[in-house]
Amino acid sequence: MNIAQFKVEDWMNEYEKYSIYDLANTTVQNLSFNELFALCDTDKFDFINNLCKQKQGYGHIKGAQELREGISKFYNTIPPENIITTIGAAGANHLVFYSLIEPSDSVVSVIPTYQQLYSIPASFGAKVKLLKLRRENNFLPDINELKSLVTDNTKLICINNPNNPTGAVIPSDMLERIAEIADEKGVYVLSDEVYRGLNQRDIEIPSMADIYDRGISVCSMSKVFSLAGLRLGWIASKNKEIIEKCFHHREYNMISCSITDETIAALAVKNADKIVNRNKKIITECLYILDDWVKNEFHFSYIQPSAGTTALIDYDYDIPSKELCCRLAKEKGVFLTPGFCFEEENCFRIGYCKNPQVLQQGLKKISGFIKENI
């Protein structure tokens, strides 16, 4: 089976070694276990002692009950039995495609987005139609264009809400319209929601899994919970048939997730409010820094993100995004993600929520590079 090169991950692997100012990764200041235990008011030694007593067999096959009960609280209509855990959101997305898509199917995916959402179904032989998210629409899907792309042969619509790399949030009424278009043809809607909850503004971000009977929500511990090292994600849907199909295929490549990962994740999920509040403070402070920089840099512009940890920064210099980001990495130690990784040009993605001081220093290095070279 052939699959396209994963541009973002290939870039990360090649250029992370130059990183002094990490503005490419997309998590919010990763938590250590010490920080997690302190934030959750949990005695570290009791927790670790209890964890060490557990026999290290296979984990709970569909996911630890305590964890799934905690996850279900992020939704309005999804019971614990309609949630299955996976190895990260990456594993969740792959499992959905593996379970639902046949070579004769058609899939509609937004772009720019995480490349999994269009490259994996294409690798399975599906015909992938791309729904371009445009700046003039604030990177929101054009509903009329979406409707024209959905045909009798369409099996799945893929969205990413909040969006990576733009930080755009599809509002509730637009999600309802997407569900209506899907329902007319009996189409599934996969919503990658790994940034859901990290709101920059006082807005509610409903889940497609709550809105639509054939809606599928994918999420993980990586972004909202700052625990990417756990490698734990999940699939949620009110549609039992979807969950059963995913579980059937999951048995062939996973069996179960790690007992250790799920135990720690259950603690984090139980204390979600504390972690999310911590992360919202960080992203609010960092967005203020980024916004001030963009306003004072004549040749840079962006559409301010509404949620998440990323933004797409446009520039008006005549230099390809790959060349610009390569030089910034090698010459200044500034680690960014070029727009070409998202099929965009004259722009780069910035992951701006790692550390306010690093963000300020990295932005200053970008400004200095531009003055010196362009």
N, C-alpha and C positions, 0 to 999 in steps of 0.2 A: 504494500500500500504506500503510495507516494503522498507526501504532505508538504506544503510550502514551508520554507524556512521561517521559524518564529522570530520575527525581526526584533521585537522588544527584548526577548530573552537572550538572543544572540548578542545584541548590543550590550546588555547588562554584563554578560559573561566576559566580553572582550574588554570593556572599558572601566569596569568597576575598580580594577587594580590601580587606576590613576586617581581615584577619588580621595580628595582631601575635604572637599565641600560637597557632601552627598545631597544633591537636589534632583536625583533621578528616582530613588526608591519612594514608594507610595504609602508606607505605613505612617502612623502617628507615633513618634518616639517609642520604640519597642520597650515593653515592660520586662524587667528581670523578674524572676520568681520572688526575690526579696521584696521588690516594689509591689508586686501583685499581692503578696500576703499582707503587707502593711496597708495597702489600699482597701483590702477586704476585711481588715481587722481579724485576721486568722493567725493562730499560733503556728508558726512555721514548723516547729519541731513535732508538734502533735500531728499536723497534716502529713509530714514526710514519714513519720513513724507509722501512721496508719497505711500510707501508700506502700511502704516497704513490707507490710504484712500480707499484701495481696499476692496471691499466686499468679504467676505470669503465664496464664494460658491465653486462649483466644478471648477477645473482648466480647461484649454483648453484640450479637450478630447484627441487629439493626441499629445499634447505638444504645448507650447506657440510658436507662429510663429517666434517671434524675436529670441528665443533660437534655434529653428530648423534651421533658416537661418544661425545663427552663426556656428552651428555644421556642416552644409553642407560644410563650407569652409575648413574643415579638410579633405575633399575628393575631388577628381577630377571629379567624374561622378555622385555624389549622390545629387539630388535636395532635398529641405526641405520637400516636401511631401512624400519622401521615408525614412523619419526618424520618429520614434516614441519613446517617452520618457518612462522610466520605473523607478522602485524603485531600483536604483543602477544597477551595472553590474550583480550582483547576480540575481536580478529580470529579467534582460534582458536574461541571459543564460537560466534560468528556462522557460521563456516564449517561447523561440525558441524551446526547446525540447517539451514543452507542445503542441505547435502548429504544429510541423512537424513529431514527432516520434510516431509510432504505435508499439504494442507488437511484431509484426512479422518482424520488421525492424532490420537491422544490422547497427551498428555505429562503426566507427574507431576513436579512440582518442589517442593522444600522452600522454605519461607518462614519467617523472613526470610533473605534472601540477596541476592546481587548481582542487580539487576533483569533483566539480560540473560537469566537462566535461565528466566524465565517470560514476559517481554514479547516477546522475539523469536519463540518458537514461536507465541504467540498472534497475532502480526502475520502469520504465514504461513497463518493460518486453522486451526491446530490447536486442539483443545479442551484447555485446560490445567487440570489439577486440582492444587490446592495442598495440600501436606502441612505443616501448621503445626508448627513447632518451639516447644515450650512450656517455660516456666521450670520447671514442676514435673518435667519430664523432663530438666533440665539442658541444654535446647536440643538434645536428641538426637531423631532420628526415632522415632515410634511404629511399630514393625514391623507390628503388627496393622492399624493404620490404613493403612499403606502397602499391605499386601496387599489390603485392601478397595478401594483406588483403582486397582489394576492389573487391567485387563480384557483381553479378546482384542484390543481395538482399540488398546491402549497400544503405542506405538512406542519411547518413551524415558523413562527416569527421570533426573532431574537432582539431583545433590547437590553440596555445596560443603564440602570437607574439607581442612583446618580451615575452620570457618565464618566468613564475614564477614556480619554484624557481631559475633557473639557470642564468637568464639574457641573454640567447642566443637569437640571432636575425636571423630569417630565411631570407636569401637574396632574392632579387627580382627574380633571375632566378629559384630558387628553388620553390618559390611561384607560378611561372608560370607553373612549372612541376606538382605541386600539383593540380592546376586548370585543367591542361590537363588530368590528371588521373581521376579527378572527372567528367569532361565533357564527357569522354568516356562512363561512365555509368549513366549519368544524375544525379549525386550526388550533394547534397548541401555541402558547406564548411562553417562551423562556425569558425570564428577567434576571439578569445577573445583578444582584443587589448587595454586593460586598461593601459598598460605602453607605448603605442605607442607615440612617441614624446620626451620621456625621454632618449635621446641617449647619450651614453658615448663617442662615436666616431662620426666622421663626416660622418655619413651614412644616407641614406634615408630609411625609413621603409614604404613601400607602404601598402595600405590596401587591404585585399583580396576582399572587397566589390567593389573596383575599378578594380581589375584585372579580376574578374570572374563574369559572369552573375548570377550564383547561389551562389555567395559569400555573406556572412553575417558578418558584423562587429558589435561587441559589445564593448562598451566603457562606461566611467563614469566620474564623477567629482572628484572621490576619489584620484587617484594617480597623474595624470598629473597636476591637478588643486589644489591639497592639500586641498580639501573640502569634505572629506568623510562624514562629518556630514550632508551634504545636502541630502544624500541618493538618488541620482539622476543619472540615466544612460540612455543609448539609444541603439536602434537597427537601423542599416542602411543597406540598400541593394538597388541596382539598379533594382532588380527584384520586380515588384509591387505585384505579386502574393504572394511572401513571406511576404511582409509588410501587405497585406490584411489578410493573415492567422493569423499573429501575432496579428493584431489589433482585429480580430474577437474573438480570445481567451482571449485577454487582457480585453475585456469588461466584462468578467465573474469574474475577480479577482482584477481589479484596478479602473476602470472607468476613473480616471485621476491622475496625480501627483499633488503635492502641489503647489498652486499658489506662495507661499513664496519661496519655493525651486527653482522653475523655474525662478522667477524674479531675484534672486541672481545669479543663474547659468548663466543667459543671460548676466549679467554684467561681470562675469568672462570670459565667452567665447569671448565676445567682446574685452577683453583685454588679450587674450590668449598669445600673444608674451611676454608681461611683466611677466606673471606668469611663463611661460615655461622657459624663460631666467633666472629668479630667481632660479627655481628648478634645472636647468642644472648646475648652479654654485655650488649649494649645493652638488649634486650627484658627480660632478667632484672632489670637495675637499674631500668628504667622501671616494670615491673610492681610491684616492691617499693614504689616511690613512690606509684603509683596505689592499691595495696591499702591502704597506710597512710592515705591520704586518705579512702577510702571508709569505713574502720573508724571514723574520727573525725568523720564527717559523718552526723548522725543521720537526715537526710531522704533520704540516697542509699544505694543498695544495688546489688549486682550478683552474678552468678555468675562467679566468677573464671575467666578464659580459660585454656585448657590449651595453646594454641598461637596463632601468628599475632601480629598487631599491633593488634588492635581488641578493644574490649569494649563491651557494651551496658549503660549506666548507668541504672538506674531512679530515679525521684524521686516523692515523694508530694505535691507541690504541685499545686494546681489551675490549671495553666497549660499550654496546648497546646505540644507540643515545638517546633513551628515558631516560635511567638512567643518562647519562652524562648531558643532558639538565635539568633534574629534580634537580640534585644535584647543578648545576650551579645556578639555580633559587633560591633554598632554602638556599644555603650556601653563595652565593656571590651576589645575587640579579640581576644576568645577565639573561635576558629573551630572549631565542632563540627558534627556532622551530626545533625539532628533525627530522632527515631524515625519520623516520618511518611514519611520516604524509604524505609523498610523495612516500611511498613504496620503500624507499631507506634506506641503513644502512651505518654505519661508516661515517656519515656526519651530518651536520645541516645547516638549512637555516638561513642566517643572513639578516635582513633588516637594511641596513647600512646608511640610508639617513635621519634619524630623526634629529640628532644634532652632529656636529663634536666632540664636547667635550665629550658628552655622549658616542659616539663611541670609542674614545680613552680610556676613563676610563673603559668601558666595556671590551674592548680587553685586557687591562692590567689585569683585574680581571680574565679573562679566562687563561691568561699566568700564573698568580699566582696560580690558582687552579691546573693547570697541574703540576707545579713544586712541589706543596705540596702533591699531591695525586697519581700521575701516574708515 
